[in-house]
Amino acid sequence: MSITFSPEPGAPTGFRVGCSCEDNQGPVFGTYADAEAFYTKHDLLNTTIPEVLVGCEYLGQEGYCEMGHCFIKATFAEDAPKLNMANGNAIVVLEALGLLGEVTDTAFGPVPDACGSMDAESFLGRVLAAEVMSVGDPGTETETVAEKGRATMVMCGRSEGYVDTKLSALREIALWAQAHEVAVVWG
C-alpha cells in the first residue's frame, strides 16, 4: 500500500479508451459520452481491438491485455509532478509536515488518517518549515520477522536522508500546484 502526493487534477482534456498499461496510447475522445459510445460499440468489456492496445506492455497471444479489461481514462493537458511512497515512509513525512491526521483504533491496530488536501501556499509553507526544522533523517534498519509456519515479513527500512529528499520533491509539487492555482492532495 502507498500514499501519493500530487497537485489536484484540473478538468480533463479528453478521455482515452485503452488498457491499464501506463504507456497505453488508445484513441482519445473529446467527451466521456463519445468514449463510452466507442467502448460500447466495440463491446470492449468482452473483446478488444488492436487500436485500443497501442503501447500495451502486457499484450497476450490472444490479443488481450493480460492486466485486464479495457476502460475509459481521463486525460489531462499537462503531466503534473507526483510522489508515491510506501505508507510507513509517507507517515513519517506527514509527521514532519504536521499533517498526520487523527489515529483510529482498528482490529489491525492504530491507523492514522493519511489522506487530505491543502491549498498550495499553505502546503508550501509547511514544506519549507519542515525543511528548515529538519535535523536530518538517520533512516531505519531493515527488519525481518519470521515465525515457523507463518509468512516472513520484511520491513525494508528507510535510507538516511530519505525525509529531506522527499521534502524537496514535495516542494516542487507545491510550487507546480501554486503556479497552476490548484490544491495539493494526498492519499
N, C-alpha and C positions, 0 to 999 in steps of 0.2 A: 504494500500500500504506500501511497505517496501523496504529497501535497504540492500543488503547483501555484506559483505566484505569476500573475500577468496583468497587463492593463485590461480593463473591462472592454470587451469587444464592441466595436461600433456596429452600425447597421450592415447586414450582409450586402455584398455587391452582386451576388448570384448564388446559384445552387447547383452543385456538382452531383452527377449520378455516377456512382462507381463503387468499388470495393473498399475495404477498410485500410488498404496499404497506404502508407504515408506519401508515397510518390505517385499515387494514382492520378491519372490525367483524363478521366472520363469527361463526357460532354458537360458544359455549363449552361444553365438556363437563367434568364433574367428574373423569373418568378418561381416561387415554390410550386405554384399550380402547374406551370409548364413542365417542371422537372417531374412532378407527380404524374402528369399525363403520360410522359415518356416512359416512366417507370412502369406504370400500369399497362400501357400499350404493349410493352415487350415482356410483361409478366416476369419482372426481374426478381421477384421473391422466389420463383421456382426455376428460372432459367437464367441464362446470361448471354450476352452478345459481345463480340470482340471489342467494339468501340468503348465499352464501359470499363474494360480491363487494361487500357493502355497504361503502362507503368506498374502493373501488378507485380509484386515481388514473390507471390506465392501461387502462381498460375499452375494448376494441376493438369494432368494429362487429359482430363475430361473437358478442359476449357473453363473450369470454375476456379475462383479464388479459394484456396484452401482455408482462408481465415474466416469465411462465412459468406452470407448473402450480400448482395449489393444494397446500397442505401443512398439516401439523399443527404448531402452535407453542405452547410452554408459556406460560402467563400467570402473572403474579406479583401479590401483594397491593399492593405499593407500588412506584412508579417510583423507583428509586434514581438518584442523580446519576451521570453518567459523563462522561468526557472522551476525545475522539478526536483524535489528532494524526498528522500525516504522520510516517513512520518517522524521517527525519532530525531533525525537531524533537523527537520523543519521545526519541531517543537523547541529545540534549543535556540534556533534563530528567532522564532516568535517570542521566546522569553527575553532575548537580547533586545528586541524591539518593544517590549512591554505590551505585546498583543496576544498573549496566550489567554484564551477565554476561560470561562467557568469550567471547573472539573466536575464531572458527573460520575458517581459510583455505578458500575455495571457488574454483571456476573463475571466479566473478564478482568475486573479491577478498575481503578480510576482512569477515566478517559477525558483528556482536556478538549475543549471546543477549539478546533484549529481551522475554522473557516471564518471568512469575513471579507469586508471591503472597507475602503477608506479613500477619501479624496486624495489626489496625487500630492498636493502640497503638504498635507499632514503626514502622509506616509513618508515622503522625502525627509521631512523634519525628524521623524523617528529614526530613519536610517542614518542620517547624519549624526544625530545624538548618540546612537549606538556605536557608530564608528569612532567618535571622539572618546566615549567612555570605555571602549574595549581595552582590556588588559592582555589581549592575546588568548587565543583558544589553544590550550595544551593538547586537545584531542582526547580520544579514549582508545583503550586497547580493544582488540577483538576478543570476544568471549565465546566459548563453546560450551553448551550444556548437553551432555549425553547421558542418558539413562538406559539401562538394558531393557530391550523390548519397546522402546519409545523412539520417536523421531529425534534426530540430533538437531539442535537449534544453534545457529551461528549468528551472533550479533557482530557485524563487521567493524564496529568501531567508527571513529571519526578521525581523520588526519589532522595533524597540528595546523592551525591557521584556517581551518575549514570555515568557521563562522565569519571571519574577516573577508574571506574570498566571496562568500555568499552575500554579505552585506554590500560589497562592491557591485555585484550583479543586480541586487535589488535597487541600488541607487540608479543604475541605468534604466531599469523598468520604471521607476518613479519619474525619472526625467522624461522618458518617452511618453508616459501617461500624461504628465503635465503639459508637454508640448501639444498633445492631441486632445487635451481637455476632457480626459476620462479618468475614472477612479482606478485604483489598484485593487484587485481581488485575489483571494487565495482560498484554497480548499482542496 
